[in-house]
Amino acid sequence: MNISRVKVRDIAYPTNVWLIEGIPEKAGQTPPLIVIDPGGEADTILDAIDGRPVAGVLLTHGHYDHIDAANDVTDESASFLYMSDAEFSMIHEIIDDIRERYPDIETEVPIVDFKVADGDVLELAGLRVKVMLTPGHTAGSTGYVITDPDTGQVHYFSGDTLFARNYGRTDLLGGSQEDMERSLERIARELDPSTKVYPGHGPSTTIAREAAANSWWPEV
């Protein structure tokens, strides 16, 4: 299981697109990929995919800088798109709110094939992907937890809920500081300190590093 990052730029700063290389069904086959948050620059993402099979495209939430290339990537890679049901139920309102804030942005509504819920386990690319609903940044913000079957290492793809030494803003449509605090408490309680964290923006981190470096980290 290999993880690589593609940086794509929105109007302000780069967004992380994560490519997770899974396990092929048969020896000698090209390992399939999981793509998380194709936020823009579809050609750049497709170049990084480089013709490899894509088992699924996962969205952590509905902000334009995480979904802008979703339809293009799923179309070109003949894959399926996943988003939490809680987020998808508000997707039109979320996109309309962003368009009002940034009139030059013309994000398409993502064509979601499968809506997921907290606790679901997806079987993709030979990996088990656990769905973790973490509202706060948006009402349906979702993280994805994948354990490497070879090493046992846990990997958490946090979207804009948890960053290195920070957490996501809560002042946009569907955001809630109270929900964010509960979600951070859940993350601190349920994820082992050795868990590697892959956020939607900025560098990777670990749960242990966040617990040690951030005064806002919850006590559990």
Residue pairs with C-beta under 8 A, 6 or more apart in sequence:
1 20
1 21
1 22
1 23
1 127
1 146
1 148
1 149
1 150
1 151
1 155
2 20
2 21
2 31
3 18
3 19
3 20
3 21
3 155
3 198
4 18
4 19
4 21
4 48
5 16
5 17
5 18
5 19
5 198
6 16
6 17
6 18
6 19
6 44
6 45
6 48
7 14
7 15
7 16
7 17
8 14
8 15
8 17
8 38
8 39
8 40
8 41
8 44
8 45
8 69
9 15
9 40
9 41
10 39
10 40
10 64
10 65
10 68
11 102
11 104
11 105
13 201
14 201
15 37
15 39
15 40
15 65
15 66
15 200
15 201
16 37
16 198
16 199
16 200
16 201
16 202
17 35
17 36
17 37
17 38
17 39
17 45
17 48
18 35
18 36
18 37
18 157
18 198
19 33
19 34
19 35
19 36
19 48
19 49
20 33
20 34
20 35
20 36
20 125
20 127
20 146
20 155
21 31
21 32
21 33
21 52
21 125
22 31
22 32
22 33
22 34
22 55
22 124
22 125
22 126
22 127
23 31
23 32
23 125
23 126
23 127
23 149
24 30
24 31
24 32
24 126
25 126
30 52
30 53
31 52
31 125
32 52
32 53
32 54
32 55
32 124
32 125
32 126
33 49
33 52
33 53
33 54
33 55
33 125
34 54
34 55
34 56
34 57
34 58
34 124
34 125
34 127
34 129
34 146
35 45
35 49
35 54
35 56
35 57
35 58
35 73
35 77
35 79
36 57
36 58
36 59
36 60
36 144
36 157
36 198
37 58
37 59
37 60
37 66
37 67
37 159
37 200
38 45
38 57
38 66
38 67
38 68
38 69
38 70
38 72
38 73
39 64
39 65
39 66
39 67
39 68
39 69
39 200
40 64
40 65
40 68
40 69
41 69
42 69
42 72
42 73
42 76
45 69
45 73
46 72
46 73
46 76
46 77
49 73
49 77
53 77
54 73
54 74
54 77
54 78
54 79
55 79
55 124
55 125
56 79
56 80
56 81
56 82
56 122
56 124
56 125
57 70
57 73
57 74
57 77
57 79
57 80
57 81
57 82
58 82
58 83
58 129
58 144
58 157
59 66
59 67
59 70
59 81
59 82
59 83
59 87
59 110
59 112
59 142
60 66
60 141
60 142
60 143
60 144
60 157
60 158
60 159
60 160
60 161
60 200
61 84
61 87
61 137
61 138
61 140
61 141
61 142
61 159
61 160
62 83
62 87
62 88
62 90
62 91
62 94
62 95
62 110
62 138
62 140
63 94
63 98
63 138
63 160
63 172
64 95
64 98
64 102
64 105
64 107
65 200
66 159
66 160
66 200
67 107
67 110
68 107
68 108
70 81
70 110
70 111
71 81
71 108
71 110
71 111
73 79
74 80
74 81
74 111
74 113
80 113
80 114
81 110
81 111
81 112
81 113
81 114
82 112
82 113
82 114
82 115
82 116
82 122
83 91
83 110
83 112
83 115
83 116
83 140
83 142
84 115
84 116
84 117
84 118
84 131
84 133
84 140
84 141
84 142
85 115
85 116
85 117
85 140
86 117
86 133
86 135
86 139
86 140
86 142
87 94
87 138
87 139
87 140
87 141
87 142
88 112
88 115
88 140
89 140
90 138
90 139
90 140
90 173
90 174
91 109
91 110
91 112
92 109
93 173
93 174
94 138
94 173
94 174
95 107
95 109
97 172
97 173
98 105
98 107
99 105
99 106
99 107
116 122
116 131
116 142
117 131
117 133
118 131
118 132
118 133
119 130
119 131
120 130
120 131
121 128
121 129
121 130
121 131
122 128
122 129
122 131
123 129
126 149
127 146
127 149
128 146
128 147
128 149
129 144
129 145
129 146
130 144
130 145
130 146
131 142
131 144
132 142
132 143
132 144
132 145
132 156
132 186
132 187
132 190
133 140
133 141
133 142
134 141
134 142
134 143
134 158
134 159
134 161
134 183
134 186
134 187
135 141
135 174
135 176
135 179
135 180
135 182
135 183
136 161
136 167
136 168
136 170
136 175
136 176
136 177
136 179
136 180
136 181
136 182
136 183
136 184
137 159
137 160
137 161
137 167
137 168
137 169
137 170
137 172
137 175
137 180
138 172
138 173
138 174
138 175
139 174
139 175
139 176
139 179
140 174
141 159
141 160
141 161
141 168
141 183
142 159
143 156
143 157
143 158
143 159
143 161
143 162
143 187
144 156
144 157
145 154
145 155
145 156
145 157
145 191
145 195
146 154
146 155
146 157
147 153
147 154
147 155
148 154
148 155
153 194
153 196
154 191
154 192
154 194
154 195
154 196
155 195
155 196
155 198
156 162
156 187
156 191
156 195
156 196
156 197
156 198
156 207
157 198
158 187
158 197
158 198
158 199
158 200
159 168
159 199
159 200
160 168
160 169
160 199
160 200
160 201
161 167
161 168
161 180
161 183
161 184
161 187
162 168
162 184
162 187
162 197
162 199
162 205
162 210
163 199
163 200
163 201
163 202
163 205
164 197
164 199
164 202
164 203
164 204
164 205
164 209
164 210
165 205
165 210
165 213
165 214
166 202
166 214
167 180
167 184
167 216
168 175
168 180
168 200
169 175
170 176
170 177
170 179
170 180
181 218
184 216
184 217
184 218
185 218
185 220
187 207
188 207
188 211
188 217
188 218
188 220
189 220
191 207
192 207
193 206
193 207
193 208
193 211
194 206
194 207
194 208
195 206
195 207
196 204
196 205
196 206
197 204
197 205
197 206
197 207
197 210
198 204
199 205
210 217
211 217
